Amino acid sequence: MQSVRTDVAALVDDDPRKHAFRVHRDAYVDQGVFELEIDRFFHHGWVYAAHESQLPAAASFVSTTLGRQPVLITRGSDGQLRGFFNRCRHRGAVVCKERQGQSDNFRCPYHGWSFKGDGSLAGLPGPDGYGADFPRAEMGLVPVAELASYRGFIFVSLARPDVDLQTHLGQARVFLDRLCDQRPQGLSVVPGTTRYGFDANWKLQIENALDFYHLPVVHRSFFEIKRARGESGKMTVRDFATDQCVALERGHGTVLASDANGHVHQHLFIFPNLVILENPAPQLRVIFPQRVDRTEIEGLAFFSADAGEAERSRLLGLYERFYGPMGFGTPDDIEIFRACMNGFMAEAAPWNDFSRGYHRELDHLPNGDAAAVMACGNITDETFVRGLYRWWMNALRDVRA
């Protein structure tokens, strides 16, 4: 796992004539590839950081990590959202260790330097130890290069990005708008998180989040219990025959599944680190790559801001039933990620096949839906993954996709 391979073009084998698409194992296990990903996507691109409902009032804050870099998001007394590197200008310690809260003053635990929510230096012990030429005004927290919010979702770029946020979101904006428009009072993220890790590459979580082909196999026990309880719903590959898997530009994607009442639920992925799930319960899933073979996940429940207590209780129950640490979904998926990483060690079989549905892809959505897409297939097809890795390959080669 410590090789250094950077010829990413050789890791994707795409043959439209034969409807064949493969990704090499080194995309998941090579240290050089992982370093490229962190630098290009997390340190120089747009990355999801927080939701505005987590900063509801003046002096609210959220701290997070983007790539390897600690970041602090604040809402000032003027209501403005700001982003800073979470690092004291004195000796480098993080000034905020809490994940979320309310404070307009952040005190470094090392020597007590303190900073206001607008990033400026508020005070330091023993100021007489510094001369008249000490550049106090220049010693505040360093701001991130860019911070922008779209429909309440806050994105950050640590270095100057090559495009603005709306360009980065691209075709995904339409599907994010649809998700938000169904909640006209806005989204409300529930305090507290489901945080867990697994010993596998971060892209396995991306692939899995929009993969409906695995559901009847990996989550068989979940569906068997539903059947035993007499619950209805889609439980086999055949049941999803009219639902779609969609590849969007710049590595984004979604799946669109209708329920018995005709309501369409989404699993929407915003590259590189945000998954928004609507079914079986609403969840924001944020991906934190740690190492080439280690990933951490933060799951957050969300509701419509105007949801009543009964609805919140019902959705939280569904959330814990599937996404919680004792639920049916998360432990199953973690075991599969580990199995994949173990299987990648078999050098004699180095390619993963993502050809399912290639022969039946469309360049548009069915049923007259005019939303622009890169490609559309059946929800059990690997349409999204092919779009993901085309963008991934080109972006790592610095070719604008």
C-alpha positions in Angstrom: 0.0 0.0 0.0 3.0 2.3 0.1 3.8 2.5 -3.6 3.7 5.9 -5.3 1.8 5.7 -8.5 0.6 8.9 -10.1 -0.2 7.8 -13.7 -3.9 8.0 -13.0 -4.9 7.8 -16.7 -3.8 4.1 -16.6 -6.1 3.4 -13.7 -9.3 3.9 -15.7 -10.1 1.6 -18.7 -13.1 2.9 -20.6 -14.1 1.3 -23.8 -17.5 2.7 -25.1 -17.4 0.4 -28.2 -17.5 -2.7 -26.0 -19.5 -1.1 -23.2 -16.7 -2.0 -20.8 -15.5 0.1 -17.9 -12.8 -0.8 -15.3 -10.9 0.8 -12.5 -7.6 -0.5 -11.3 -7.0 -1.6 -7.7 -4.3 1.1 -7.3 -7.0 3.7 -7.3 -7.9 2.4 -3.8 -4.5 1.3 -2.3 -1.8 3.5 -3.8 -0.3 6.2 -1.5 0.7 8.4 -4.4 -2.9 8.4 -5.7 -4.2 9.3 -2.3 -1.9 12.2 -1.8 -3.0 13.6 -5.2 -6.6 13.3 -4.2 -6.1 15.1 -0.9 -4.2 17.9 -2.6 -6.4 18.4 -5.6 -9.9 17.8 -4.2 -9.7 18.7 -0.5 -6.9 21.3 -0.3 -7.6 23.1 -3.7 -11.2 22.4 -4.5 -14.6 23.1 -3.0 -15.4 20.9 0.0 -18.6 20.7 2.0 -18.0 22.1 5.6 -21.3 22.6 7.4 -25.0 23.5 7.2 -26.3 26.9 8.1 -28.8 25.4 10.6 -25.8 24.4 12.6 -24.9 28.1 13.0 -28.4 29.4 13.8 -27.4 32.6 15.7 -24.6 35.2 16.2 -21.5 33.7 17.8 -22.4 30.2 16.5 -19.5 28.1 15.3 -18.6 24.7 13.7 -15.2 23.2 13.6 -14.2 20.5 11.1 -11.3 19.1 9.1 -11.0 19.4 5.3 -8.4 17.0 4.0 -5.7 17.3 6.7 -6.4 20.9 7.6 -8.5 22.1 10.6 -11.1 24.7 9.9 -13.3 26.9 12.0 -16.6 28.3 10.6 -18.2 31.2 12.5 -21.3 33.4 12.3 -20.4 36.9 13.5 -22.5 39.4 15.3 -23.3 40.9 11.9 -24.7 37.5 10.8 -21.9 36.9 8.3 -20.4 33.5 7.9 -16.6 33.3 7.9 -14.1 30.5 7.7 -10.6 30.3 9.2 -7.8 27.9 9.6 -8.2 26.6 13.1 -4.6 27.4 14.2 -3.2 29.9 16.7 -0.8 32.3 15.1 1.5 32.0 18.1 2.6 28.3 18.3 0.2 26.6 16.1 -2.3 24.8 18.4 -6.0 24.6 17.4 -8.0 27.3 19.1 -11.3 25.4 19.1 -11.6 21.7 19.9 -15.4 21.6 20.2 -17.3 20.3 17.2 -20.2 22.9 17.5 -21.4 25.5 19.9 -21.8 29.2 20.6 -18.9 31.5 21.5 -17.4 34.7 20.2 -14.1 34.1 21.8 -11.7 31.2 21.1 -8.8 30.8 23.5 -5.7 28.8 22.6 -5.0 26.1 25.2 -1.2 26.5 25.0 -0.4 30.1 26.0 -3.9 31.7 26.2 -4.0 33.8 23.1 -7.6 34.5 22.3 -9.4 35.3 19.1 -12.8 36.9 18.2 -15.4 35.3 16.0 -14.3 37.6 13.2 -10.8 36.1 13.4 -9.1 39.1 15.0 -6.7 38.8 17.9 -8.7 39.6 21.1 -5.9 39.4 23.7 -2.8 37.7 24.9 -1.2 37.2 28.3 1.6 39.5 29.2 1.3 42.0 26.4 4.3 44.0 27.7 6.4 41.1 26.5 6.0 42.4 23.0 7.5 45.6 21.6 5.8 48.5 19.9 6.6 47.0 16.5 4.7 43.8 17.2 2.2 43.4 14.3 -0.8 42.7 16.5 -3.3 43.5 13.8 -1.7 40.8 11.5 -1.8 38.0 14.1 -5.5 37.0 13.8 -6.7 33.7 12.5 -5.9 33.2 8.8 -9.1 33.2 6.7 -9.8 30.4 4.2 -9.5 31.4 0.5 -13.2 31.1 -0.2 -16.4 30.4 1.7 -19.8 30.3 0.0 -23.3 28.9 0.8 -25.9 27.5 -1.5 -29.4 26.7 -0.2 -27.9 26.6 3.3 -25.1 24.2 2.5 -21.7 25.8 3.3 -18.7 25.0 1.1 -15.1 26.1 1.6 -12.1 26.2 -0.6 -8.8 26.4 1.3 -6.9 27.7 -1.7 -8.1 29.8 -4.5 -10.4 27.5 -6.6 -10.4 27.4 -10.4 -14.2 27.9 -10.5 -16.9 29.5 -8.3 -19.2 27.4 -6.2 -22.2 27.5 -8.5 -20.0 26.3 -11.4 -18.6 23.5 -9.2 -22.1 22.4 -8.3 -23.1 22.5 -11.9 -25.9 20.1 -12.8 -26.2 19.0 -9.2 -27.8 22.4 -8.3 -31.1 21.3 -10.0 -31.3 18.2 -7.8 -30.2 20.0 -4.7 -32.9 22.6 -5.4 -35.5 19.9 -5.7 -34.5 18.4 -2.4 -34.7 21.8 -0.7 -37.9 22.9 -2.4 -39.7 20.0 -0.8 -38.8 21.6 2.5 -39.9 25.2 2.0 -39.2 26.2 5.6 -35.6 25.0 5.2 -33.6 22.1 6.6 -32.7 21.7 10.2 -29.7 19.5 11.2 -30.2 17.7 14.5 -27.5 18.4 17.1 -25.2 15.4 17.6 -23.6 13.1 15.2 -23.1 9.4 14.3 -19.3 9.2 13.9 -17.5 6.1 12.9 -14.5 4.9 10.9 -13.5 1.9 8.8 -10.2 0.6 7.4 -10.9 1.1 3.8 -10.5 3.7 1.0 -12.8 6.7 1.1 -14.1 6.2 -2.5 -15.7 2.9 -1.5 -18.2 5.0 0.6 -18.9 7.2 -2.4 -19.6 4.3 -4.7 -21.7 2.5 -2.1 -23.9 5.5 -1.2 -25.5 5.5 -4.7 -25.3 1.7 -5.3 -28.7 0.1 -5.2 -27.4 -3.1 -6.8 -26.0 -4.3 -3.4 -29.1 -3.7 -1.3 -30.8 -7.1 -1.5 -27.5 -8.9 -1.0 -25.6 -6.9 1.7 -28.7 -5.8 3.6 -30.6 -9.1 3.2 -31.3 -9.4 6.9 -32.9 -5.9 6.9 -35.3 -6.9 4.1 -36.1 -10.3 5.7 -37.1 -8.6 8.9 -39.3 -6.1 6.9 -41.0 -9.0 5.2 -41.5 -10.8 8.4 -43.2 -7.7 9.8 -45.4 -7.4 6.8 -43.8 -4.1 5.7 -44.1 -3.2 2.1 -41.5 -1.5 -0.2 -38.9 -2.3 -2.8 -36.7 -5.3 -1.8 -35.3 -6.9 -5.0 -33.4 -5.7 -8.0 -36.6 -6.2 -10.1 -38.5 -3.8 -7.8 -36.3 -0.9 -8.9 -36.9 -1.3 -12.6 -38.4 2.2 -13.1 -35.9 4.1 -10.9 -32.8 5.9 -12.1 -29.1 6.3 -11.4 -27.8 9.5 -12.7 -24.2 10.8 -13.5 -23.8 14.5 -13.3 -20.9 16.7 -14.3 -17.8 17.3 -12.1 -18.2 13.9 -10.3 -21.6 14.5 -8.7 -24.5 12.1 -9.0 -27.9 11.1 -7.8 -30.4 8.2 -7.6 -34.1 8.8 -8.0 -36.4 6.2 -6.5 -40.2 6.6 -6.3 -42.3 5.2 -3.4 -45.8 3.7 -3.6 -47.3 7.2 -3.5 -45.2 8.3 -6.4 -43.0 10.5 -4.3 -39.4 10.6 -5.5 -36.6 10.2 -3.0 -33.0 11.1 -3.7 -29.5 10.0 -2.7 -27.5 13.0 -3.9 -23.7 13.0 -3.9 -21.9 16.3 -4.1 -18.2 15.7 -4.9 -16.0 15.1 -3.0 -17.4 14.6 0.4 -21.2 15.1 0.9 -24.0 12.6 0.6 -27.6 13.7 1.2 -29.9 10.7 1.8 -33.7 10.9 2.0 -34.6 7.2 2.4 -35.1 5.3 4.7 -34.5 8.4 6.8 -32.9 11.8 6.0 -29.2 11.9 6.6 -26.2 14.1 5.8 -23.2 11.9 5.4 -19.9 13.6 5.4 -16.7 11.8 4.3 -13.3 12.4 5.9 -10.4 10.6 4.2 -7.8 9.8 6.9 -5.3 7.6 5.0 -5.4 5.6 1.8 -6.8 2.7 3.9 -8.7 4.6 6.6 -11.9 6.7 6.4 -14.1 8.4 9.0 -17.8 9.2 8.5 -20.0 11.8 10.2 -23.7 11.1 9.9 -26.2 13.9 10.8 -30.0 13.5 10.9 -32.0 16.4 9.4 -35.7 17.3 9.2 -37.8 19.9 7.6 -37.5 22.9 9.9 -41.2 22.9 10.5 -41.5 19.2 11.3 -43.5 18.4 14.4 -42.4 16.3 17.3 -44.2 13.2 16.1 -42.6 13.4 12.7 -39.1 14.0 14.2 -39.5 11.1 16.5 -40.6 8.8 13.7 -37.7 9.8 11.4 -35.2 9.5 14.2 -36.4 6.0 14.8 -35.9 5.1 11.2 -32.5 6.8 11.2 -31.3 4.7 14.2 -32.8 1.6 12.7 -30.7 1.7 9.6 -27.9 4.3 10.0 -27.2 4.0 13.7 -24.2 2.1 15.2 -26.6 -0.8 16.1 -28.6 -0.4 12.9 -28.9 -2.7 9.9 -27.2 -0.6 7.2 -23.9 0.8 8.5 -22.4 -2.3 10.0 -23.2 -4.3 6.9 -21.5 -1.7 4.7 -18.4 -1.5 6.8 -17.8 -5.2 6.6 -18.1 -5.0 2.8 -15.6 -2.2 2.6 -13.1 -4.3 4.6 -13.8 -7.2 2.3 -13.0 -5.1 -0.7 -9.7 -3.8 0.7 -8.7 -7.4 1.5 -9.6 -8.5 -2.0 -7.6 -5.7 -3.5 -4.5 -7.4 -2.2 -5.0 -10.1 -4.9 -2.6 -8.7 -7.5 -3.6 -11.3 -10.1 -7.0 -9.7 -10.4 -6.3 -6.0 -10.4 -9.4 -4.6 -12.1 -12.9 -3.7 -10.7 -15.6 -3.9 -13.3 -18.1 -1.1 -13.5 -19.8 -2.1 -16.8 -23.3 -2.8 -15.5 -25.8 -0.9 -17.6 -23.3 0.7 -19.9 -25.1 -0.7 -22.9 -28.4 0.9 -22.0 -27.3 4.4 -20.8 -29.3 7.4 -21.8 -28.0 11.0 -22.2 -31.3 12.3 -20.6 -33.8 11.6 -17.9 -36.9 9.6 -18.8 -40.5 10.7 -18.6 -39.9 14.2 -20.0 -37.7 15.4 -17.1 -35.7 18.3 -18.7 -32.9 18.4 -16.1 -29.5 18.2 -17.8 -27.4 15.1 -16.9 -24.3 13.5 -18.2 -25.8 10.0 -18.3 -28.8 8.1 -16.9 -29.4 4.4 -16.3 -31.4 2.0 -14.1 -30.9 2.6 -10.4 -29.1 -0.8 -10.1 -26.6 0.2 -12.9 -23.1 1.7 -12.4 -23.8 4.8 -14.4 -22.8 7.2 -11.6 -19.6 5.4 -10.9 -18.5 5.7 -14.5 -19.2 9.4 -14.4 -17.4 9.7 -11.1 -14.2 8.1 -12.3 -14.1 10.0 -15.6 -14.1 13.2 -13.7 -11.7 11.9 -11.1 -9.2 10.8 -13.7 -9.4 14.1 -15.6 -9.3 16.3 -12.5 -6.2 14.5 -11.2 -4.5 15.0 -14.5 -5.4 18.7 -14.3 -7.7 18.5 -17.4 -10.8 20.5 -16.9 -13.8 18.2 -17.2 
